[in-house]
Amino acid sequence: MSADRPVDNAPYLTHAHAGLTIEGYSRAAVQSYWRVPELKLGFDLGAHPWDFMGTGTWFISHTHLDHVAALPVYVARRRMMKMEPPTVYVPAEALDDVKKLLMIFHRLDRGRQHCDLRGVSPGDEIALSREHVVTVFNTVHTIPSRGFVVWDRRHKLKDEYVGLPGNQIRDLKLSGVEITREVRVPLVAYTGDTAPAGLDAEPACFDAKVLITEMSFIRDKHRREKIHKFGHMHLDDFVERADRFKNELIVAGHFSTRYHPNEVRRLLDARLPEVLKPRMRLWI
């Protein structure tokens, strides 16, 4: 623990790209947690660094313990620090059970678990602000699971009104005419744990400025059909889709504990197509 940090209780890596900072840690069956401070949100709560306390909105992809175990701790810490209750989104199928979990910890801890807990289904949209909205899609895992896309949204003047004098545009607006159209650009896509079908089902995963996803397995001897059955991806799944990824940055994490970081770097350096290498950030 450094002298200028009072608490250093969970590790995380940091990478900045184009005005966004990706922070977090992800290792299969250990713990996964991410946040983007500029967007004031995080994904998954397998653990919770003290530094992440100020982020009050979280999206949980699924309820395996390495992605959700720290939820009661995080909620309790916010209460202890007299901060506003957080807003946490979970798969709709898990909502009732997560509520029961928090109630059990309320009884065990004798502390209120104040939390605005909401269930989400594919197709849902959550407005974060005037500029940002989150959409929800299904991923493919062994339990109900969701992925999320954060969109930048702007309102632009409709083509038919471009070039009109300002006073005419003002008058049209005052008369109730809709003079603008919403334009969305995908900023960050997050898949959590998923088989390739979950990635393929959401085109924005390939178009977002930043994609945060999983690459649990990398060795040739690990059979992909078994990996996919258990809701995960292999290095070869990325190789096969190399030309589809339009992202500026691809953050690959959730590597199996079978692998030493040096093996991951060595294998991906040898196997990744050149078109992906400069855009792939290995979270290990």
N, C-alpha and C positions, 0 to 999 in steps of 0.2 A: 504494500500500500504506500503510495507516494505521500509526501508531507502535505501537498496542497489538495489532496482528495480525502475527505473524511471516511468514505466507504468505497471499497473496490471489491465487490462481491460476486460479479459475474462478468466473464470476458466478452468482449465484442470487437469486431473489426470495423473499419471505417473506410469508405471510398467515396470521393466526391466526383460528380460528373454533371456538367452543364447546369449548374445551379441547384442540383439535388445532392443530398448526402445520404448514402446508404450505410446504415449501421446495423450491426447484429452479429449473430452467431448461429450456425446450423450444423448439426452432426446427427446422422440417423440414430434413432433410439436413445439419444442423449438429451438434446434440447435444441429447440429452434425459436428464435425471436428476432424480429427485424423492426426497424422504424426508419421513417424519412422525416426528419424534424421540420424541414421546410413545408411539408404538407400537414404537419401536426397529427400524424397518425402512425400506427404500428401494426404489424402483422404477427400473430401467434405469440403465445406467452408460455413457452416451455421453461423459461426462467425470466428474471426481470432485473437487469442492472439498475442500481440506484439512480444512475444518470438518466434513465428513461422515465423517471417518476412524473415529470412535467407533461408528458404526452398523455392526453386524456381520452383519445379515441383509438380503439383497437378492433381489428378484424381477425377472427380466429377461423382458420381454414377447416379444422376438424378437431375432434376431441381425444386423439391419442395423447397420452400423458406428456410426451416430449414436446407437445405443442400447446398444452393448456394447463399444465400442473401449477404454474405460478399465478394463475388468475386470483385465487383467494388471497395470496400474499400481496399481490399488487393492489387489490381493492382495499385490504386492511391498512396497507401503508398510506394510501391516499387519505383514508379517514384519520389515521394517526397524525398526519401532517396537516390536518384541517384543510384539505384541498377538496374541490368539488368532486362528487362521485363521477367516475368515468363512464363513458358509453362504450359498450362492448357488443360486437355483433358475432353471432355464432350460427352454425347451420340450424335452420328451423327445426329439423328433426331432433336436435339435441337440446333445444331451449328448455324444456321442462326439467330434464335431468340436470342441466347446469344450474338452474334455479335451486333445485334440491341440494346440489352440492354446496352452494353458497349458504343455504340455510343450515346444513349440517356443520359447516365451519363456524357459522354464527353461534351455534350451541356449544361447540367445542372450545372456541376462543373467547366466548362471552363478549364478542365485539360485533357490532352491526356491520354487515356486508353491503354497504350502500353502493349500488351499481345499476345503471340504466342498461339492462340486458335485453337485446333484441335479436330475434331470429330472422335469418335471411334465406331467401330461395332464389333459384336461377331466374334472371330477368329483373330482379329488384334493382332500384336505383336509390342511392343515398346522397342527398345534397350535403356536401361539407361546407360550402360557401358559395358565393356568387360565381367564383372562378373554377371551382372543382366539384366534381361529382364522381361517385364510385358506383360501378355496375358490378353485378354478381353473376358468376357462371358456375356450372357444375364441373367438378373435376372427377377423376376416376380413381377411387381408392377403396380400401376394404370396409370403410364406414362412410356415412354421408359426409361429403366434403365439398368445399366451395373455393373458387378462386375469385380474385378481385382485380378490377382495372380502375385506376384513378385517371380521370379525364380532365384536361384543361378545357374549359368552355368559354367562348367569347360570343358576343352578339355583334354581328356585322350587318351593315345596311344591305337590304335586298337589292339584287342587280337592277331591278326596274326603277329604283330610286337614286341610284348612283348618278351624280352630276346635277341633281336638282339643287336649286338655291336653298340656303339654310332656312329661310322663312317658310318655304313650301313644305320642307321636311317637318318643321315644327308644327305647322298647321295640320298636316296629315296625322302626326302623332297625337295631337290634341283631340282630333276627331275620332280617335279610337282605331285607326288603321294600324295594323301590325307592320312596321316598316323594317324590322330587323329579322334575321334568322340566326339560329344558334349553330355555331361551328365547334365541333369537338375534336380534340387531338389527344390520343392516348399517351399519358406520361409514364405511368408505372403499372406493370402487370405483375401480379403475384399468384403463383399456382399452388403454393403449399406442396404437399405430397400428391403425386398423380402419375398414372400411367400415361403414355403418349396421347391416348385418345382425349384426355382432358385438355392437353395443350392444343391439339388440333381443332377442338370444338370452338375455340374462341380466337378468331382472326386477330384481335387486338394484341394477343400474346406475341405475335410475330411483328407487329407494327409499333408497339409502344417504345418510347425513347429508352426506357429501362425495363428489362425483364428480369425478375427474381424467381428462380425456379430450382428444381432439384435434379441432381445427377447422382443417384444413390450408388450405382454400380458402374464399374469401368473395365473389369477384366473379361477377356474373351471367354473364359470357361464358365462364367456366370450366364446361365441360359435366360434369354430375354423373355421367352414365353412365361417362365416362372416369375421373373421380375415384374412383368406387366400384370400378371394375375394378382400379385400382392400390391399393386398400385404404385409402382415406382418406374424410374427411367434409367436407361443404360447409355453410356457414351455413344454407342452406335445409333441410338435414336436421334442424337444431335447431328451426327455425321450424315445420316440419311436426309435430314431436313436442312442442311447447311444453307442452301440457296433461298430458303423461305424466311430466314431470320433477317429482318430489316432493322432490328434494334441497333441503337448506338452502343448500348452496353448490355451484356448478358451476364448476370450474376448467378453462378452455378454453385450450389451448396448441398447440404444434406448427404455428404459422402459417407459411405459405410465405415464403421469403426474397424473393418478389416484392413483398411488401407492406411499406410503411412503417408503423410503429406508429400514426401518426396516421390513416392510411387505415383500419386495422383498427378503431380506436375510432369513427371517423366512420360507417363502414358499419354496424357493429353497433348503434350508437346509433339509426340510422335504421331498421334492419330487425328488430331483436329485438322480439318481443312484450313488452308491459309486464309480463306475468306472469314473464318470465325475467330482465329487466334487473336488478332488485335482487339477484338470487342469482348472477349470472354474473360471474366474476372473469377478466379477460383477462390471460393470462400472456405479456406482450410488453413 
